[in-house]
Amino acid sequence: MTLDTIIERFRKLNLPMALNEFTITSRTPAPTLPYICYLIDETQRGSDQKNMIRDISASFELYTDRKPDKTIESRIEREVLFDVEFRKNQVKIDSENMVQTSYDFDITEKI
C-alpha cells in the first residue's frame, strides 16, 4: 500500500481535497462543505549510504456541515481505507458550525 494509492482513492469520492489547507483567493473561494484536508508527516530511514524506507503518518480530515455525514464516512471506510488500519476521531467545531471526522493511519513504503 502506498500513500499515492490512498490519495487516489480519496479523489474518487469527488469531494474537494487539499494538502494542509485550501488556498483561498478572490478567484478560488473556500469550497462548500463537505470537503477533505489531509496532513502528512514523513520520516525516512535506511542504511548508512541511502534511505530505503519511508514511514508515513497521515491524517485525512472530513469536514461536514453541522453533523456527521454517515454516508460519506461509510464510503471512506468501505472504498478508501478498507485495507488500512486507521483511527477515527470526531470533533464538533461550534465556531464554524461544522464537524471534523479525522482518519489517522501509519504506513511504511520502500523507496
C-alpha positions as CSV (number, residue, x, y, z in Angstrom):
1,M,0.0,0.0,0.0
2,T,1.3,3.4,-0.9
3,L,0.2,6.9,0.1
4,D,-0.4,7.8,-3.6
5,T,-2.9,4.9,-3.8
6,I,-4.8,6.1,-0.8
7,I,-4.8,9.7,-2.1
8,E,-6.2,8.5,-5.5
9,R,-8.9,6.5,-3.7
10,F,-9.9,9.7,-1.8
11,R,-10.0,11.6,-5.0
12,K,-12.5,9.2,-6.4
13,L,-15.0,10.3,-3.8
14,N,-15.3,13.6,-5.8
15,L,-15.0,15.9,-2.8
16,P,-12.9,19.0,-2.8
17,M,-9.5,18.0,-1.3
18,A,-6.3,19.8,-0.3
19,L,-3.0,19.1,1.3
20,N,-2.8,21.0,4.6
21,E,-5.3,23.7,3.6
22,F,-7.2,25.3,0.8
23,T,-5.6,28.4,-0.7
24,I,-8.4,31.0,-0.6
25,T,-8.2,33.9,-3.0
26,S,-10.8,36.1,-4.8
27,R,-10.6,33.7,-7.7
28,T,-10.7,30.5,-5.7
29,P,-13.1,30.9,-2.7
30,A,-13.3,28.2,0.0
31,P,-15.2,25.1,-1.2
32,T,-18.6,24.4,0.2
33,L,-18.9,21.5,2.7
34,P,-18.2,18.7,2.6
35,Y,-14.5,18.7,1.9
36,I,-11.3,16.9,2.9
37,C,-8.0,18.3,4.1
38,Y,-5.0,16.0,4.7
39,L,-1.8,16.2,6.6
40,I,1.3,14.1,6.0
41,D,4.3,13.6,8.4
42,E,7.2,11.6,6.9
43,T,10.4,10.0,8.3
44,Q,12.9,8.4,6.0
45,R,15.5,5.8,7.2
46,G,17.8,3.2,5.9
47,S,21.4,2.2,5.7
48,D,24.4,4.4,6.2
49,Q,24.6,5.2,2.5
50,K,21.0,5.6,1.4
51,N,17.5,6.0,2.9
52,M,15.4,3.0,1.8
53,I,12.3,3.2,4.0
54,R,9.6,5.9,4.3
55,D,7.4,5.9,7.5
56,I,4.3,8.0,6.9
57,S,1.8,9.2,9.4
58,A,-1.3,10.6,7.7
59,S,-4.5,12.3,8.8
60,F,-7.4,12.8,6.4
61,E,-10.0,15.2,7.8
62,L,-13.5,15.2,6.5
63,Y,-15.4,18.4,7.2
64,T,-19.2,18.4,7.1
65,D,-22.0,20.8,7.8
66,R,-23.3,20.8,11.5
67,K,-23.5,17.0,11.8
68,P,-21.5,13.9,10.8
69,D,-22.3,12.6,7.3
70,K,-22.6,8.8,7.8
71,T,-22.9,8.2,4.1
72,I,-19.5,9.8,3.3
73,E,-17.9,8.1,6.3
74,S,-19.2,4.8,5.2
75,R,-17.8,5.3,1.7
76,I,-14.4,6.3,3.1
77,E,-14.3,3.2,5.3
78,R,-15.6,0.9,2.5
79,E,-13.9,2.3,-0.6
80,V,-10.8,4.1,0.6
81,L,-9.4,2.6,3.8
82,F,-10.8,-0.9,3.5
83,D,-7.3,-2.4,3.7
84,V,-5.6,0.1,6.1
85,E,-5.7,0.1,9.9
86,F,-6.9,3.5,11.0
87,R,-8.0,5.5,14.0
88,K,-11.2,7.6,13.7
89,N,-12.0,10.7,15.8
90,Q,-14.9,13.1,15.5
91,V,-14.9,16.7,16.8
92,K,-17.7,19.3,16.6
93,I,-16.4,22.8,15.7
94,D,-19.1,25.0,17.1
95,S,-17.5,28.3,16.0
96,E,-17.6,27.1,12.3
97,N,-20.9,25.2,12.5
98,M,-19.1,22.0,11.2
99,V,-17.9,18.6,12.3
100,Q,-14.4,17.2,11.6
101,T,-14.1,13.5,11.2
102,S,-10.4,12.5,11.2
103,Y,-9.0,9.3,9.8
104,D,-5.4,8.8,11.1
105,F,-3.1,6.0,9.9
106,D,0.5,5.0,9.5
107,I,2.1,3.2,6.5
108,T,5.6,2.2,5.6
109,E,6.9,2.4,2.0
110,K,10.0,1.1,0.3
111,I,11.8,3.9,-1.6
